[in-house]
Amino acid sequence: MALKHYSTNPFFFIFGISLLASACQYVHKPSDWDTSKVEIARDEFGVPHIFGKTDADVAYGLAWAHAEDDFETIQMTVLAGKGLAGRVFGEQGAAIDFFVNLLETREIAKEKYEASFSPEFKKVLEGYAAGLNDYAFAHPEEVLYQAAFPISPKEMISAYILSLAQMSGADRAVQAIVGGNVDLIPEDTLPKGSNAIAIHPSRTDSGETFLAINSHQPLEGPVAWYEAHLHSEEGWNALGGLFPGGSMIFHGVNEHLGWAHTVNTPDFLDLYQLKINPEDEDEYLVDGEWLELEERIVWLKVRLWDLITLPVPKKVWKSIYGPTLVTEQGTFSIRLGALDQIGAPEQWWRMNKAKNFTEWKSAMNSMQLSNFNTVYADKYDTIFFVSNGLLPKRTPGFDYAGTVPGDTKKTLWTEFHAFSELPQQVNPSSGYLYNTNHSPFKASSYQDNLFPDDYPMEMGFDLRDNNRSLRFRELMADSGKISWEDFERIKYDQKLPSDLAYRTDMSLLFSLDAAKYPDIEKQILTLKNWNKEASVDSEGAALFAFIYYYWWDEFAKAGKSFDTQLTVEEAVQGIRAAKTHFETHFGKDLVRLGEYQKLVRGDKVLPIWGIDDVLTTIRSTPWENGMRKAAQGESYILMVKFGEDLPIIESINVYGASNRPDSPHYADQMERFLNRDLKPMTLDKAEVLRTAERVYKPGK
């Protein structure tokens, strides 16, 4: 299905060449920021500890340090937020630019910026922008597109809006519209996950509070984790993870408390079908009245052949419901909270600086962050869970899970549920809270769990368990004390639960009669005898992983729902395909998981444990010579103990602190990551400076 668009002519080629030429001549000036108040300390792993007099100084230092480690990926975020991705990344970038123009993220940022952010936080954004601009000015040879700089705080906010809209499902909604299937949002080919666990001190043998921050993000790219420690004289002292372009910690720990996010999937977004006037395609019907469909042309600048930038015109539309697409199958609008509330960055910053649960919850209560389950713990004996999100107050009686009628204002919501109305728990009697992207109504022991019927059905919360939630429940007792070693064993467990909870029921793999299939008898028996542990030396794990990915791909090709059950024929087909694959590429009919699945960084190739939806999740993609390469899952891990003094912190990042191949920290954490040997970290400035490998000021 093609969107309406205009054809091009030779004039646009000439216009594109002139644009490219002018871009090459574009120059910006340094900010004259007082860097004498900014200090960057690199520890033995290259992790930056940023010290500054003010929060804005720290933000400046963070931008500089992160650019030193991964300026290229940060620029992907910058280019996307400014609608310039097509100028560098061709057609793929132009698709992002179209998305930016459709959602009007730049216009929303400009319109809402002044009212959405406090003067104090605007200084933080200004500091980050200045640091990034100064780095670009000092390193012009690294700049992908000169006209992208300088970047302004408002353009940074555009990038935040874009990212949170994508995490709310806007990109997949657009895919569904363009693909002609508006009732079924396409599957995320690499669905996001995460684990978060908090244990109350009443349940630990040391009387400390335990927190596990265990995200399952892509291992590389714009949403891969970067670790940093941010410390100012204005009370900012936080350590944790952020994405390229982030100007604060997204989830992590400060002296008093910490929190972990996991991806949640309530109904953040509504998709409307409009009734178009058969006599005037620019009008749509709402409550018996014909309204004008707003229309505008956007120019996508697409880089071709590394020679010219070609302007391509596209039409976008807007209705009272939101961004709109006109297709051959109909006209559809999307509506979501991420385009309404844009203050998430300041909310995160205030969470960074909170000194207790009251302050932290006050930041959450601002309801600027559009999504994410959040598990909290502190040194003051409080643990907390909420399935957070900007969830509309919808009129009951409509099927909001599908396409919603766009001919009545009854479906046009304008308000969101308050924070207090979201599923949440504080200090349950069981003494623990957790989330593994499963139902928010199963965040603790059965006796402490919430009741779905207490929440409006229109919120659209998931009610299902997954393998990780079931396995956690098998491991976590509802009474008694647990040690730190017990906590680590639970976090690093790599077995599937007794009863599998994949969306595709694969149970027939384990009940086939081997005698009926002599050609794959060995494989059938291997699966039957497999202990369901995803260790590097497990042949059963490799065999199961191949079959899992085989049917994931086959169902996707056929457009078949993953919510199905493997038939006997499909189970046999998958096993035979695995045997053929292993014989072809490895010269034997069974292989160990570590032979089949690798962690790859530059020239370093190491065997890695883990399969999809064990607590130590690893999702992999086809690589070379029949092997698979880890692409998403276990990535940034932060383990915390809260006692009387500063929290005891251990962390690991999957590769290292730098994304530059020539850096000694490009892959220096890989072995520790695979061996589950976390590195000690600290919030103590004096200790950081005492042990730092290098201390310097930006630009020096």
C-alpha positions in Angstrom: 0.0 0.0 0.0 1.5 3.3 -1.0 1.0 6.7 0.6 0.0 9.5 -1.6 3.0 11.5 -2.7 4.3 13.7 -5.4 6.7 12.7 -8.2 10.1 14.3 -8.5 11.7 16.2 -11.4 15.3 17.3 -12.3 14.9 20.6 -10.5 14.9 18.7 -7.2 18.2 17.1 -8.1 19.8 20.5 -8.5 18.1 21.8 -5.4 19.5 18.7 -3.5 23.0 19.4 -4.7 22.8 23.0 -3.5 21.6 21.8 -0.1 24.5 19.4 0.2 27.0 22.1 -0.8 25.6 24.6 1.7 25.7 21.9 4.4 29.4 21.4 3.8 29.9 25.1 4.5 27.9 25.1 7.7 29.9 26.2 10.8 28.9 26.6 14.4 30.6 28.4 17.2 31.9 27.0 20.6 29.7 27.7 23.6 32.4 29.3 25.8 31.2 27.0 28.7 33.4 27.3 31.8 34.9 23.9 31.8 37.1 24.6 34.8 34.0 23.6 36.9 33.7 20.2 35.1 35.8 17.1 35.7 35.8 13.7 34.2 37.3 10.8 36.0 37.7 7.5 34.1 38.0 4.4 36.3 39.9 1.3 35.3 37.0 0.1 33.1 36.8 3.5 31.4 33.4 4.3 33.0 33.1 8.1 33.2 32.4 9.7 36.6 31.3 13.3 35.9 31.9 15.9 38.6 30.6 19.5 38.3 29.8 22.5 40.4 26.2 22.6 39.1 23.9 20.1 37.5 24.3 21.9 34.2 28.1 21.5 34.5 27.6 17.7 35.0 25.3 17.5 32.0 27.9 19.3 29.9 30.6 16.8 31.1 28.2 13.8 30.4 27.7 14.9 26.8 31.4 15.3 26.3 32.4 12.0 27.9 29.7 10.1 26.1 30.7 11.6 22.8 34.2 10.5 23.4 32.9 7.0 23.7 30.1 6.9 21.2 29.6 10.1 19.2 28.4 8.2 16.1 25.4 6.7 17.9 24.6 9.9 19.7 24.5 11.6 16.3 21.8 9.0 15.2 19.6 10.3 18.0 20.5 14.0 17.1 19.7 13.5 13.4 16.4 11.7 14.2 15.3 14.4 16.6 16.0 17.1 14.0 14.5 15.2 11.1 17.8 14.9 9.3 18.4 11.2 9.3 17.7 10.8 5.6 20.6 13.1 4.7 23.0 10.6 6.2 21.3 7.2 6.2 19.5 7.4 2.9 16.1 5.7 2.6 16.1 4.1 6.0 16.9 7.5 7.6 14.1 9.1 5.4 11.6 6.7 7.0 12.6 8.0 10.4 12.3 11.6 9.1 8.8 10.8 7.8 7.9 9.5 11.2 9.2 12.7 12.9 7.2 14.8 10.5 4.0 12.7 10.9 4.2 12.9 14.7 5.3 16.6 14.6 7.8 15.9 17.4 9.8 19.1 16.6 6.7 21.3 16.6 5.4 19.7 19.8 8.8 20.3 21.5 8.8 24.0 20.4 5.2 24.5 21.5 5.4 22.8 24.9 9.0 23.4 25.9 8.6 26.6 28.0 5.6 25.3 30.0 6.9 21.7 30.4 10.2 22.3 32.1 11.4 24.3 35.1 14.1 26.9 34.8 16.5 24.6 36.8 16.1 21.7 34.4 16.3 23.9 31.3 19.9 24.7 32.5 20.6 21.0 32.5 19.4 20.6 28.9 21.4 23.7 27.9 24.5 22.2 29.5 24.1 19.0 27.7 23.5 20.7 24.4 26.6 22.9 24.9 28.8 19.9 25.7 27.6 18.0 22.6 28.0 21.1 20.4 31.5 21.8 21.7 32.6 18.2 21.1 31.3 18.4 17.5 33.1 21.7 17.0 36.3 20.3 18.4 36.1 17.1 16.3 34.6 18.1 12.9 36.1 15.0 11.3 33.7 12.9 13.3 30.6 14.8 12.4 28.3 12.9 10.1 26.4 15.9 8.9 27.7 19.4 9.7 24.3 21.1 9.5 23.1 19.0 12.4 25.1 21.2 14.7 24.5 23.1 16.8 21.7 21.2 18.5 19.3 23.1 20.7 17.5 21.8 23.9 14.2 21.9 22.0 15.6 19.6 19.3 16.9 17.3 22.1 13.4 17.1 23.5 12.1 16.2 20.0 14.4 13.2 20.1 13.0 12.2 23.6 9.4 12.5 22.3 10.3 10.4 19.2 11.9 7.7 21.4 9.0 7.5 23.9 6.4 7.5 21.1 8.2 4.6 19.5 8.3 2.7 22.9 4.5 3.4 23.1 4.0 1.6 19.8 3.6 4.5 17.4 6.0 3.1 14.9 4.3 -0.3 14.8 0.9 1.4 14.5 2.2 3.3 11.4 3.5 0.0 10.0 0.1 -1.5 10.5 -1.7 1.3 8.7 0.8 1.3 5.8 0.8 -2.5 5.6 -3.0 -2.6 5.4 -3.6 -4.5 8.6 -4.8 -2.0 11.1 -6.3 -4.5 13.6 -3.1 -6.3 14.2 0.0 -4.3 15.2 3.1 -6.0 13.7 5.2 -8.0 16.1 8.4 -6.4 17.4 11.1 -8.5 15.8 13.3 -8.0 18.8 10.8 -7.5 21.6 12.1 -5.6 24.6 12.4 -7.2 28.0 13.9 -6.8 31.4 13.9 -8.1 35.0 13.6 -5.9 38.1 13.7 -7.4 41.7 13.5 -5.7 45.1 13.8 -7.5 48.4 12.8 -5.9 51.7 15.3 -6.0 54.5 12.9 -8.1 56.6 13.6 -10.9 54.1 17.4 -10.7 53.9 19.8 -12.3 56.3 21.9 -9.1 56.5 19.0 -6.7 57.1 19.9 -4.9 53.9 17.6 -4.0 51.0 18.5 -5.8 47.8 17.8 -4.4 44.3 18.5 -5.9 40.9 18.4 -3.7 37.8 18.6 -6.1 34.9 17.6 -4.7 31.6 17.2 -6.7 28.4 17.8 -4.1 25.7 19.6 -4.4 22.3 23.3 -4.8 22.8 24.2 -2.1 20.3 22.5 0.9 18.8 20.5 3.9 19.9 18.8 2.1 22.8 21.8 0.2 24.1 22.9 1.1 27.6 25.8 3.5 28.5 27.0 3.6 32.1 27.9 6.8 33.9 28.2 8.4 37.4 26.9 12.0 37.7 27.9 14.1 40.7 27.3 17.8 41.3 27.6 20.2 44.3 23.8 20.8 43.9 22.9 17.3 45.2 23.1 15.2 42.1 24.9 11.9 42.8 23.5 9.0 40.7 25.0 6.1 38.9 23.3 3.9 36.3 22.4 3.5 32.7 21.2 5.8 30.0 20.8 5.8 26.2 22.8 7.8 23.7 21.6 11.4 23.9 20.4 11.0 27.4 21.2 13.8 29.8 20.6 12.0 33.0 20.4 8.4 34.5 17.3 6.5 33.2 17.5 3.9 35.9 20.1 3.4 38.5 21.0 4.3 42.1 21.9 7.3 44.3 23.0 7.5 47.9 19.5 6.9 49.2 17.6 4.8 46.7 17.4 3.1 43.3 14.9 2.0 40.7 14.7 -0.3 37.7 12.5 0.0 34.6 11.0 -2.9 32.6 9.0 -2.5 29.4 5.2 -2.8 29.9 2.4 -3.1 27.4 -0.9 -1.7 28.5 -2.9 0.1 25.9 -0.9 3.3 25.4 -2.2 4.1 21.9 -5.5 4.2 20.0 -5.9 3.8 16.3 -9.0 5.5 14.7 -10.6 4.9 11.3 -12.1 8.1 9.9 -15.2 8.4 7.7 -14.2 10.4 4.7 -16.7 12.5 2.7 -17.3 10.6 -0.6 -17.7 14.0 -2.3 -14.7 15.7 -0.6 -11.7 13.6 0.4 -10.5 16.4 2.6 -13.4 16.1 5.0 -14.2 13.5 7.7 -17.4 13.0 9.7 -17.5 13.5 13.5 -20.9 13.4 15.3 -22.8 14.4 12.1 -20.5 17.3 11.2 -17.9 17.3 8.4 -14.5 18.5 9.6 -11.6 19.6 7.5 -8.6 17.2 7.4 -5.5 19.2 7.9 -2.9 18.5 5.1 0.6 19.5 4.6 3.6 18.6 2.5 6.9 17.6 4.1 10.2 17.4 2.2 12.3 14.4 3.0 15.9 14.8 2.0 17.3 11.5 1.0 21.0 10.9 0.4 21.7 8.8 -2.7 24.9 7.2 -3.9 27.0 9.3 -1.4 26.8 12.1 -4.0 23.6 14.1 -3.8 20.7 14.8 -1.5 17.4 14.3 -3.2 14.3 16.2 -1.9 11.2 13.9 -1.9 7.8 15.5 -1.1 5.3 13.5 1.1 1.9 14.4 2.3 0.9 14.0 6.0 -2.4 14.7 7.6 -3.9 15.5 11.0 -7.3 15.1 12.5 -8.7 16.0 15.9 -7.6 12.5 16.9 -4.0 13.0 16.0 -1.4 12.2 13.2 -3.2 10.8 10.2 -2.4 8.6 7.2 -4.4 8.4 4.0 -4.1 5.0 2.3 -6.0 3.0 -0.3 -7.7 1.0 2.4 -8.9 4.1 4.4 -7.9 7.0 6.5 -6.5 6.3 10.0 -5.3 8.5 12.9 -3.2 7.6 16.0 -3.4 9.1 19.4 -1.0 8.5 22.4 0.1 10.2 25.5 3.8 10.5 24.5 2.8 13.3 22.2 0.9 15.2 24.9 3.2 15.1 28.0 6.8 15.8 27.1 8.4 16.3 30.6 9.9 12.8 31.0 13.5 14.0 31.0 12.8 16.3 34.0 10.9 13.6 35.8 13.9 11.3 35.4 16.2 14.1 36.6 14.1 14.6 39.7 14.1 10.8 40.3 17.9 11.0 40.1 18.0 13.6 42.8 15.3 12.3 45.2 16.5 11.7 48.8 13.7 9.5 49.9 10.6 7.7 48.8 8.3 10.7 49.2 10.5 12.8 46.9 10.9 10.0 44.4 7.2 9.3 44.3 6.5 13.0 43.9 8.6 12.9 40.8 6.7 9.9 39.5 3.4 11.6 40.4 4.1 14.3 37.8 3.1 11.7 35.2 5.4 12.8 32.4 7.0 9.4 31.8 4.8 7.7 29.2 5.5 4.1 30.1 7.6 1.4 32.0 7.1 -0.8 34.9 9.2 0.5 37.8 10.6 -1.3 40.8 12.0 0.8 43.6 14.1 0.2 46.7 15.8 2.4 49.3 17.9 2.4 52.4 14.9 3.3 54.5 13.1 0.0 54.4 10.8 0.7 51.4 10.2 -1.3 48.3 7.7 -0.3 45.7 6.3 -1.4 42.3 4.1 0.5 39.8 3.1 -0.3 36.2 3.5 3.3 35.1 2.1 4.8 32.0 0.1 7.6 30.4 -3.1 5.7 30.1 -6.1 7.6 28.7 -9.4 7.8 30.5 -11.5 6.1 27.8 -15.3 5.9 27.4 -16.3 2.3 28.1 -18.1 0.3 25.4 -15.6 0.4 22.6 -12.9 -2.2 21.6 -9.8 -0.1 22.2 -7.6 -3.1 21.5 -8.6 -2.9 17.9 -9.4 -0.1 15.5 -11.6 2.6 17.1 -14.4 4.5 15.4 -13.2 7.9 14.4 -16.6 9.4 13.8 -17.6 10.2 17.4 -16.0 12.3 20.1 -17.0 9.6 22.6 -13.7 7.9 21.6 -11.7 11.1 21.7 -10.1 11.0 25.2 -8.4 14.2 26.6 -7.3 13.1 30.1 -5.1 10.4 31.7 -5.4 8.3 34.7 -3.7 9.7 37.8 -0.6 8.0 39.2 -2.6 6.8 42.2 -5.0 5.0 39.8 -2.2 2.8 38.3 -1.4 -0.8 39.6 1.1 -0.3 42.4 2.3 -1.9 45.7 4.4 -0.8 48.6 6.1 -3.1 51.1 3.9 -6.3 50.6 3.9 -8.8 53.4 5.9 -11.2 51.3 8.8 -8.8 51.4 9.6 -8.8 47.7 8.5 -7.2 44.4 9.5 -8.1 40.9 8.6 -7.7 37.2 9.8 -9.6 34.2 7.5 -7.8 31.7 4.6 -10.0 32.8 1.2 -9.0 34.4 1.4 -6.1 36.9 -1.1 -8.0 38.9 1.4 -10.7 39.8 4.2 -8.6 41.3 4.6 -10.4 44.5 3.4 -13.6 46.3 -0.1 -14.8 45.4 -1.5 -13.5 48.7 -0.2 -10.0 48.0 -1.1 -9.7 44.4 -3.5 -7.1 43.0 -6.8 -7.8 41.4 -7.3 -7.0 37.7 -11.0 -6.3 38.2 -10.1 -3.3 40.3 -8.8 -1.5 37.2 -10.7 -0.4 34.1 -10.6 -2.9 31.4 -9.8 -0.1 28.9 -6.4 0.3 30.5 -5.5 -2.9 28.6 -3.0 -4.4 31.0 -1.5 -7.8 30.1 -2.7 -10.6 32.4 -0.2 -13.2 31.4 2.8 -14.8 33.0 5.9 -15.5 31.0 8.7 -18.0 31.5 10.7 -15.6 33.6 7.9 -14.8 36.0 7.1 -18.4 36.5 10.7 -19.4 37.0 11.2 -16.6 39.5 8.2 -17.8 41.5 9.7 -21.3 41.5 12.9 -19.9 43.0 11.6 -17.2 45.4 10.2 -18.5 48.6 7.4 -16.6 50.2 9.0 -16.8 53.7 12.4 -17.1 55.3 15.6 -15.2 54.8 17.7 -15.0 51.7 21.3 -14.2 51.4 23.1 -12.0 48.8 24.4 -15.2 47.3 20.8 -16.5 47.0 19.8 -13.3 45.4 22.6 -13.5 42.8 21.7 -17.2 42.0 18.1 -16.2 41.4 19.1 -13.3 39.1 21.5 -15.4 37.2 19.3 -18.5 36.9 19.2 -19.8 33.3 16.5 -22.5 33.4 13.0 -22.5 32.0 10.1 -23.2 34.4 8.5 -26.6 34.7 5.6 -25.5 32.6 6.6 -23.4 29.6 4.8 -20.1 28.9 6.0 -19.1 25.4 3.3 -17.6 23.3 3.8 -20.5 21.0 3.1 -23.8 22.9 6.1 -26.0 22.1 5.3 -28.8 24.5 5.0 -31.4 21.8 8.7 -31.1 21.3 9.2 -33.0 24.5 6.6 -35.7 24.0 7.3 -37.1 20.6 7.7 -40.9 20.3 11.3 -41.3 19.3 10.7 -44.8 17.9 8.4 -43.3 15.2 11.1 -41.1 13.8 14.4 -43.1 13.7 16.2 -40.4 11.6 15.8 -37.9 14.5 15.6 -40.3 17.4 18.8 -38.9 18.9 17.5 -35.3 18.8 14.1 -36.3 20.3 15.8 -38.0 23.2 18.1 -35.0 23.7 15.1 -32.7 24.1 13.4 -35.2 26.4 16.5 -35.4 28.6 17.3 -31.7 28.5 17.0 -30.1 32.0 15.8 -26.9 30.3 18.9 -25.0 31.3 20.5 -22.6 28.8 24.2 -23.3 29.6 27.0 -23.0 27.1 27.6 -26.7 27.1 24.0 -27.8 26.6 23.1 -29.6 23.4 19.4 -29.5 24.4 19.5 -25.7 24.7 21.1 -25.3 21.2 18.6 -27.7 19.7 15.6 -25.9 21.3 17.0 -22.5 20.4 17.3 -23.5 16.7 13.7 -24.8 16.6 12.4 -21.7 18.5 14.0 -19.3 16.0 13.1 -21.5 13.1 9.4 -21.3 13.8 9.6 -17.6 14.9 10.9 -16.9 11.4 8.4 -19.2 9.6 5.4 -17.8 11.4 6.5 -14.3 10.6 7.0 -15.1 6.9 3.5 -16.6 6.8 1.9 -13.8 8.7 0.8 -16.4 11.3 0.1 -15.4 14.9 2.7 -16.5 17.5 -0.2 -17.4 19.8 -0.5 -21.0 18.6 0.6 -24.5 19.3 3.2 -26.5 17.4 1.7 -29.5 15.7 3.4 -32.9 15.6 4.3 -32.2 12.0 5.8 -28.8 12.9 7.7 -30.2 15.8 9.2 -32.9 13.6 9.9 -30.4 10.8 11.8 -28.1 13.2 13.9 -30.9 14.6 14.8 -32.2 11.2 15.7 -28.6 10.1 18.0 -28.3 13.2 19.7 -31.6 12.4 20.4 -30.6 8.8 21.6 -27.2 9.8 24.1 -28.5 12.4 25.4 -31.2 10.1 25.8 -28.7 7.3 27.6 -26.0 9.3 29.2 -27.9 12.2 29.7 -31.4 10.7 27.7 -33.1 13.5 24.0 -33.6 14.3 24.1 -32.0 17.7 26.1 -29.0 19.0 26.5 -27.2 22.3 24.8 -23.8 22.8 28.2 -22.1 23.1 29.2 -23.5 19.7 26.0 -22.3 18.1 25.6 -18.9 19.8 28.3 -16.3 20.2 29.0 -12.9 21.8 30.8 -10.9 19.2 32.6 -7.7 19.4 35.2 -6.8 16.8 37.6 -9.7 16.6 36.5 -11.2 19.9 34.1 -14.1 19.5 33.1 -15.9 22.7 30.5 -18.6 23.5 27.5 -17.3 25.4 24.8 -18.9 27.5 21.1 -17.9 27.5 18.0 -18.3 25.3 14.9 -16.3 25.0 12.8 -15.8 28.1 15.0 -17.4 30.7 16.0 -15.0 33.5 19.4 -14.6 31.8 17.7 -13.9 28.5 19.7 -13.8 25.3 18.1 -13.3 21.9 20.3 -13.8 18.9 20.3 -13.3 15.2 21.9 -15.3 12.3 25.6 -14.5 12.0 28.1 -16.5 10.0 28.9 -20.1 9.3 25.6 -21.2 10.7 26.2 -19.5 14.1 24.1 -16.9 15.8 25.2 -13.7 17.3 23.7 -12.3 20.6 21.7 -9.2 19.8 19.5 -8.4 22.7 18.9 -9.5 26.3 21.3 -9.4 29.3 23.1 -6.1 28.8 23.6 -3.6 31.6 23.3 -5.2 35.0 23.4 -3.3 38.3 23.1 -5.0 41.7 22.7 -3.0 44.9 22.7 -3.5 48.6 21.3 -0.7 50.7 22.5 -0.5 54.3 23.3 2.4 56.7 26.1 3.9 54.6 26.5 4.4 50.9 25.0 1.6 48.9 27.2 -1.3 47.9 27.1 -1.4 44.1 28.2 -3.9 41.5 27.7 -3.6 37.8 28.6 -4.9 34.4 28.0 -3.8 30.8 28.0 -6.4 28.1 31.0 -5.1 26.1 32.6 -2.1 27.7 32.4 1.6 28.3 33.4 2.6 24.7 31.9 2.0 21.3 35.2 2.9 19.6 37.1 -0.2 18.3 40.4 1.4 19.0 39.6 2.0 22.7 41.0 -0.4 25.4 37.4 -0.4 26.8 35.7 -1.5 23.6 35.4 -5.1 24.8 37.2 -5.3 28.2 34.1 -6.3 30.2 33.0 -9.2 27.9 34.8 -12.0 29.9 33.6 -10.6 33.2 30.1 -10.4 31.7 30.1 -14.0 30.6 31.6 -15.2 33.9 29.1 -13.2 35.9 31.9 -11.4 37.6 30.5 -7.9 38.3 32.8 -4.9 38.9 32.6 -2.9 42.1 31.3 0.7 41.7 31.0 3.6 44.1 29.2 6.9 44.6 32.0 8.1 46.8 33.7 11.0 45.0 36.9 10.8 47.0 37.3 7.1 46.3 36.6 7.6 42.6 39.3 10.3 42.4 41.8 8.2 44.5 41.5 5.2 42.2 40.8 6.9 38.8 43.0 5.9 35.8 42.6 9.4 34.4 41.1 12.7 35.5 40.7 15.6 33.1 38.5 18.5 31.9 36.5 18.4 28.7 38.6 19.5 25.8 41.9 19.3 27.7 
